[in-house]
């Protein structure tokens, strides 16, 4: 056989090079097709081939493709894109006017397949497709049940899959069949994807839901096809607070800095076959600019699709339509574009629950008028009842539970007079949520919203991880002409979480954008930290800057060193030595000086008043030591709860500047 020629083709809107081994494509569940034009070396004279992203097939059935120039006697070869040793040769059974048909081969399993046509010694790669082996989905109606369906994989029903309409919750029977007495209030039926299965994606959004009509009495059948995988070992990347709005050079910062960093992490973990998923944690957009800048949820989608893995979305307070002064109506655009605002899914042995904990009020909002965008933070009674039913389906109470929501369960912690952490609820009905989770031994709450990092361990079985923003300070510090250092209000670099799951074992770490994973703290030589208008904001006055600069307006000569540990929790250990002598480490609640000069000072310098929500805030993951002299070298050793050690040989004096690390 002649060597296969390489040909540039497009499949379902995606470009690839035909003829290359290890072809990797992402398929969506939509039925868009694109005709393929082969180059002049197409000796088979096959033209007009159109292949959809996915095809539903049945054992004993046939597959028909669009295209001209096929002959009886041609062979269609299907080769798995994941396992090139798995292939099927099929004779063409019929050729029509612009179509070719062949049989579904025995032994075919659901998956992505490269399609070749062979004619004698000639071979042509047609493209690739997700072949979905369907089950028998003929099931009877049952009186009172308005939604029914089959959940299946590899042509067989899957028992025990949780199915819900957002109010009612049921489980599939031994044949994978479910029925729901649904009133179709939220307009969806969705499954809690079982562990070691996946669904097809539309772009990068997993399609775990089906849309329902608004006819509450009509009987609708909605089937779900699952793809077998192994995600017992997986990685989840929480990415909070994107705030894409086409302002502050945010698109350039996202595509030029954030996206390459995240995709490098995704590729690094997926290289050994580990499944990787992104969880957004809300505020992907910025409601203020939906209409002013023509940038809303639809405009977010292309940037979501640039990520190299599936993306599960969470609604945030800035993802509501600001033309509506009603929570439900303001959520409609999110439901139209992204799907349900609350749902659950399983990856391996971990159960994930996405909640909508924002009640959007938006006083004054009306068509053509953006309202005040005010809101409350609570989980609606309907969601609480749904959550109880969802969790009741999990009989093993040692199953790790991950709750993902936008606004936090607890406020940013403070310290009391003894240096102990003080925690207070932020969520209006936080105690109700906590009570729902009391039966589970391991619960992690992932939240965003604050643009800072903190960890709360108030309950024995619950730990909250408030994750700082990928946009840092709403893209300000990285904006052209500003600091160029992408830093959050607490001094944390803009970043995201990396959660490594292996069975029921859960480990996590905060990843700073632009740095290696082991970059977990920054140290300041406070003798060098003196924030003055003359140095950092020459266009304003010392009096104007002073309220923002706080303790750093006065020159420090006490030989103190400040250490900011953004991933800190109660099980981290900090050790600082000077000339082999251990120094006393004190936890403090104060401002990070780098953020002051990166945002507050630079806004004042251009004559603007720093936005109240954006200014440097006190943070409790700061630690202070006092050295014996101004020029000694300190050895800083920080150990996280998993035994990972991070160190710095801090040579002093250490300069204080916008680009320090």
N, C-alpha and C positions, 0 to 999 in steps of 0.2 A: 504494500500500500504506500502511496506517495505520502511524504511528510505533510501533515495538516497545515494549511496556510493560515496565517493570522489575519483576522478581518475585524474591523471596527464596526460594532453594531449597537443598536439601542433597543432595550427591552423594557416596556412599561415605563418609559421616561428615564431609565437608568442606562448609563453608558458603560461599556466594558470592551475588552479585547477578546474576540473569539479566537480559540486555538491555544490559549494559555492554560497551563495546568494550574490547579488550585484556584479556579475561578470562584470568587466570593461575591455574592449579590444579596441585597436586602429586598424582600418582597413585601408588597402591601396587599391588603385584602380587597382593594378596589379592582374593578374590571377594566381599567384603562389599558388600551393596546396601542402599540406603535408599529407601523410597518417597517420592515428591515430592508434596507437596500444594500446588497452585497457588492463587492468591488468587481473589477473587470476580470479577476482571476476565477470567477465562479464558473467553472467548466460544466456544472450541472444545469445551468440555465434555470435555476429556481429563483423566483422573484415574489415580491409581495407577501412575504411571510409575516404573520402577526401572531405573537404569543402573549397571552395575558400573564400577569404576575402569578396567578394561581389557578388551578383547575380542580374541581371536585370530580373524583372518579370512583367507580365501583368495580369490585372483582367480577370478572366476566363481562364487563362493559367495554366500551371503546373510547378512544381519544381522537378528536378531530381538530386539526390545525388548519388555519387559513394560509394559502400559498399556491402559487402556480408553478408548473414545471415538474411536478412529481410524477413518477412512473410506477406502474405495477412492477414488482420485483425489487423496488427500493427497500432498504432496511432502515428502520428508525432505531437508533441506539440511545437508551437512557442510562446515564451514569450519575451516580450520587455525587454531589459537589463536596460532601463531607467525607465520603469513603469511596475513593476511586476504584476500589476492588469490587464494589457493588454496581453491577450493570446488567442491563437487559437488552437483548436484540429482538426486534419485532418486525415481522413482515408487514408491509403495507397491505391492507385488506381492501381498500377502495380508493379511487382517485376521482374526485368530482370536478366541477367547473370552479376552480379556485379553492379546493379543499383536498386534504389528504387525511385518511383515517387508518388507525391501527388499533390492535387490541390492548387492553390493560393486561400487562404480563402477570402471570401467577407469581406470588411471592413479593409483589410490590409493596413497599411500606411508605407511609407518608414522609415526605421530605423534599428537598430541593434537588432537581435533576438537570444536568446538561443534556441537550438534545442534539444528536448528530444524525445526518442522513448519509447513508453509504450506498454507493452505486458502483459495483465493481471495485476498481482500485481508487476511485475518487471518494473523498469524504468532505462534508461541509458541516460546520457547526451552525445550527439554527439559532441557538440561544439557550435559555434556561427557564425553568418553571417550578413552582411549588405544586407538587401533586398531592392532593389531599384525599386519602382513601376514606370514602364515606361509609356509614353504617346504614342499616335499614331504618329509616325514619318514619315509617308509616305507623302511627299510633292513634288510638281512638280518642274521641272527645270524652270528657267526663263532665257531667252537669255541675255547674258552678265554678268550673276551672276555666279561666279566660286566657291563660297562657300555659302552653305546654311545649315540650321539646325533648330532644335527645342530646346528651353530652357523650361524645365518642372520640376514639382515636384508633387508627389502624383498622377502621371498619367495625370496631366493637364498642358497645356502650360501656361507660365507666361508672361504676357504682360509687356512692358516697360523696359525690361532688355537691357542694353547697351552692344553691341557686336562689336568687332574691330579686324582688322588684323594688327594694329599698324600704319596704314595709314587711311583707311576708318573707319568710325564709324556709326553704325546704331542702331536701337532699335527694339526689338521684337514686333510683332503685337498682337492683342487680343488673338490669338491662340498660342502665344509663338514662332512664326516662324520668322526667319530672313534670309536675303539674302545680300551678299556682292559682289561687282564687284572687287574682290581682284586680285592683281598681285602676291601675296604670297611672298612679298619681305623679310619679316623677318621670314617666315616659321611657323607662328602661327596664329590661330584665338583664341581670348580669350574674356571672359565675364567680365564685372564689376559686381562682385557678389553683388546682391541686399541686402539691409539690412534685417535682420531676416531670412536669408538663409545661408547655408554653402554648400561647395562641399566636396567630398571625398578627403582624403589625400593619397599621396604616401609617406609612412613613416609619417613625420610630415609636408610635403609640400603640401599645398592645390592645387588641380588640377583644376584650373580655366581656363586652356588653352588646346588646342588640336594642335598637330603638323600637318602641311600641307606638301604636296609633293612640289617638285620644278617645277612641270608642271603648268605653269601659265594659261593654257587654259582648263585644266581638271576640271570638276565639282566635287566637294567634299562635302559630307554631314557630318557635325560635330555637334552632339547633346550634350547638357549639361543637366545633372540631378542635381537638387538642393535638399537639405534637409532642411526642415523647422526647425527653431530654434527661440529663443528669445534672441537677442543680443543688444536690446536697451540699456541695462546696460551691459557694457563690460570693460575689462581692456586690454590695449596694453602695452607691455614691450619692449621698444627700447633697443637693445643690440648692441652697436657699436664696431667695431674693435676687432674681435676675434684673428686674426693673428695666427691661428693654423698652425704649421709647423713642429711639432715633434722636437723642440729645446727648450732650456731654461726650461726644465721640464714643458713645457706648457700643455701637455696632463694630467700630474698628477695634475697640478694646476687647470686645467679646471674641471676635473672629481672630484677632492677632495675638491675644495673650491668654485669655481664659480657655477658649476651645482647644488650642494645641496642647495645653497643659492637661486638661481633662481627658482628651482622647489618648494622650500618651499613657496616662494612668490606666484607662480602659484597656488599651492594647497590651500593656505590660501584664495585667492580671489575666487577660483572656488568652495570652500566648500559650499557656499550658492546658487550655481547655476549660478553665474556670469561667462560669457564666457571670456576666457583669450586667448590672441594671442601674439606671439613674432614677432617683426619687427627688422631685423638684422642690418640695416644701413651700410652694406658693410664691406669689408676687413675681410671676414670670413677666408681667407687663406692669404698666403704670397708668391707672385709670385717668389721671389728670390729662394725659396726652393721647388718649384713645382718639379723640376727635380733633384736638389742636394739631397733632402731628400725624394724624391718620395712621396710628400704630397701635393696634390692639392684639387680640388673641390670634386672629388669622395671620397677622404679620410675625407673631412669635413662632409659628409652626416651622418655617424653613430653618430657623436657627436651632430649634429642638432637633430637627432631622439631621443636623450636621454632627450630632453625637454618634459615636460608634457602637451604640448598644440600645436596647429598648429603654423607653422613658415612661415612668409612671408619674402622673401629674397630681398636684395638690392645689386646691384653690386658696388664694390669699386675698386679703382685703383690697388689694389694688387690681384684682382680676375681675372685678364687678363692673357692670355697665353703669357709668356715672350719670346716664340720662334717666335712671329709674330710682325713685325713692321708695323702693319695696324690695326686700331681700330676695324673694322668689323671682320677681321679674328681672332684677339686676343680675341674677345667676343664669338667665336663659342663654345668653351668648356663650358662656362657658360650656353649658350643656350642649349647645349646638356645635361648638367647635371641638371640644375635648371629651365630652361624655359626662358620666355621673360625678357629682361633687363628693360623694362618699361611697366606699366600696372596700372589699378586702381581697387578698390573694395570698398564696403560699409559694415560697421559694424553698425547696428542700424541706427541712424540718422546722422552718420559721414561718410564723403567721403574721402577715402585715395587714394593718387596718389604716385606711386613709379616711380622715374625718374633715368635715367642714366646720370650723369653730368660729366663724365670723357671721354676725348678724348685721348686714349692711343696712343702714338707715338712710344716709345720703339726703339729709334735709334740704329741700329746695330743688332737688333733681327733677327734671322734666325733659321731654323730647326737645333737643336743641339747647338745653341748659344743663351744665355740669353742676351738681349740688355740692353740699359741704363735704361729702364723702366720709361722714362720720359713721361709726359702727359700734357695736357691742361685741364682746368676745364670750361666746357660749356655744355649747353644743345643743341643738334643738331637741326637744323631747322625742320627736319622731326618730331622730338619729340614735338617741340613747336606747330606745326600745329596740331598734334594729340591731344595735351593737350587742345588746344582751343576747339576742337570738343568734347572732353570728358567733359569738364566743361560746354559747351553749353547745354548738356543734363540735367543739374541740374537747374531746373527752380526756386527753392527756394534758393535765394542768401543768406539767413541766415543759410544755411547748413554749419556746421563747415567743413573746408577743412584742411586735414593734408597732407603735402607734405613730402615725405621721400626720401632723397638722401644722397649720401656719403659725398662729399666735401661740405663745408658750403657756404651759400649765402653771409655771411659777414665774414670778418676777425675777429680774436680775438681782442676785443675792447681795447683801451687805454684810458687814462685820459688826459684832457687838463690842463692848468695851474690853472684852477678854480676847478678842481676835477670832471668835467663833463665828461661823457662817450663820446668817439669819435668812430664812426662806419664807416667802409669802405667796399665796396663790395669785395668779394673774387672771386665770380663766374664771368667769363668774360662777359657773357650776363645776368647778374643778373637783370638789369633793364627790360629786355624783359620778364623774368619770373614774375617779380613784376607786370608788365602791364597785364599779362594774368590773374592775380588774383584780379584785382582792383574791380571787381563787387561784391566780397564776403566780408561779414562783419567780419568774423572770420577765419583767416588762421594761421596755425601753421606749421613751417618748422622744421623738425627733420633732423639733420645732425650729422655726426661723424668726422672721419679723423684726427682731431687735438689731440686727447687723452687728452683734457681738457674740462672743463665746461664753458659755457657762454651763456647769453641770450641777444638778440638784439631786440629792439622795435623801429626801425627807421621809419617804416610805420605805419599809424594809424590802419590798419587792419591786419598787418602781424607781427608775433613774431617768431623769430628763436630760437631754443633750440639746441645748439651744445652740444652733450652728450659725456661725457668722456668714456674711453674704458673699456671693461671688462677685457682686457689683461693688463690694466694700462700702465706701461712703457714697452710695448712689452715683458711682462712676466719677465723682468729683476729683479725687486725688490723682487719678490717672489721666484726667482731661488735659488736652494740649495746653501747655503754658502753666500747668500746675505742678504738683510735687512729683508725679511720675512714679509713685511707689505703691499704689493700690492698697490702702490701709483702712481698716475699720475703726469704729468709734472707740473701741477698747484697746487699740494698738495691734490687734490681730491682723496679720495680712489677710486680704481677701482670699477666700478659699472654700473648701468643701470637705465633707467627711469621706472617709474610706472605711467601710464596715466589711470585715472579712468573716464569713459564716462557714463553719465546717460542722455539719450536723447541727447539734444544739450548742456548740461552742461559738461564742460571739466575742469578737474583738474589734476595736475601732481606733481611729486616729484622725486628727485634723490635718488636712493637706493644704499648705500655703501655696498659692498660685505663684509660679516663678521660682520655687525653691524645691529642694529634695524633700522627701517625706520626713527625714530626720531633723528638719528645721522646726523646732518646737518651742523655742524661746528666744528672747532678745534681751540683752543686758545694756544698762545705761550707767555710765560713770557720771553720777550726779554733780560732781565737781565741774563737769563740762557742760551741764545743762542749765543754761541761763537764757530764758526766752525774753527777748526785747524787741520792740518795734523796729529799732534801728537796724537790727540784723535780719529779722525774719518778716517784717511788714513795714518797710520804710515809708510807705504812702499813708500810714495811719499814725496814731499817737500811742505813747506808752499807756496813757490813761484808758484809751479805748481797748487796747489789747489785754490789759491787766485782768479783767474778770474772766477771760478765757484761759489765760496762762496760769492762773491759780498759784500754786506753791512755787512755780518755776520763775516767777518774776524777780525773786531775790537770788543772788548768787549763793551757791551752796559750797561751803568749805569744810564739810563734816566728813569727807572721805566715804560717803555713802554710795552704795551701788543698788540700783533697782533692776529687778528681773521680772519680765512679763512672760508668763507661761500660759499660753492661750488654751491649751487642752487640759489644764489642771483639773483634777478631782481629788477626793479625799484620800485616795490610795497612792497618790504620787509622792515621791520623796525628793527633797532638795538638799544638797550638800555643797557648801562653799568652803574652800580652804585657802588660807594665805600662809605661805611659808610652812606648809604642813600642819598648820593650826586651823581647827574648825572654827568658823564664824557662826554666831547666832543668827538664825534666819527668822525674820518676822514677817507675817502676812499683813498686808496693808490694803486699804480701800482708797485709791486715789486715781489721778488721771495719768494716762500714758502721754509722755511729752512729745513723742514723735507725731501723734495724730494732731496735736495742737498746732504744730508748725506746718503740717501737711494739709490741713483743711481750714481751721478757724483763722489762723494768721493770714493765709493766702486769700480768703474771702474778704477779710477786712482790708487787705492790701489793694483790692480793686474797688473799694468803696461799697461793698455789699455787707449786709448783716448776715452772719452765719445762721442758717436755718436751724431752729430750735431742736428739731429731731435729729439733726446731723452733727451737732457739736460734740466734742470730746466728753465722755461721761466717766464718772468714777467706776472703777472696776476692781473686783476682789480677787483676781488671779495675778496680783502683783506681790512681789516679795522684796524685802530690803535687808541688806547686811551693811555693817560698818567696818571698813578696813582700818588698819593701823596707820596708814600713810597714803598720800595721794598717788604714788607711782609704783605700788607693789602690783604683782601679777596675781590674779585670783584664778583658782581652778573651780569651775562651776560644773556640777554633776547633777543631772535631773533624771530620775527613773520613773517611768510610768507604771501603771498598775499591772501591765503585762510583762514587766521586766526589761523593757527596752530602755537603753541608756543613751542620754544625749549630753554632750559635754561642750564646754568652751574654755579655752585657755585665754582668759581675759587680760590682755596687756593694757595697763593703764599708764598714763591718761588715754582714754578712749574717746575719740572725737564724736561729737553730736552733730548730725546732719540729716538732710532729707533722704539720703541714699544709704543710710547705715543698715546693717543687718544684725 
